[in-house]
Amino acid sequence: MANLHRLIPWKRKSGAVASLSGSLEDFRLSAPLVLLELEHKSGLLMVTHARTGSCGTVFVRQGRVVRAAIEGRSDRQNSEAVIEMLSWNRGTFEFLPAAVDLADEVGSSTTTILLEAARRQDEAEIPPK
């Protein structure tokens, strides 16, 4: 998957394997994000778009998105990156439990990001990618 997660300090839990993974065709990205928020999980959510090969990373601490990026897309950081990834309907996601000791660069709850993405899609009538 993306090398982006290697650039940011985070500590994978000892012996941790992907505790949540799946296909975006079966579960849109909003589903794992809601689950992580409800369960107050911390770790790295990696997302890959099937058609373009784009890779995104979402760092979550206690269920809250604290940092996110799409590799090669400096214009898509943090909440904007998550909103872009929420439009992907083909690809995969994988969550790795980890200690995330990063500053909160997003500044809003996961629910707020999901609502903003839904509002934008409704207003623009953007078809999923």
Helices and strands as residue ranges (DSSP letters): G 4-7, E 11-12, E 20-23, H 30-38, E 43-49, E 55-61, E 64-70, E 73-77, H 79-86, E 91-99, H 110-124
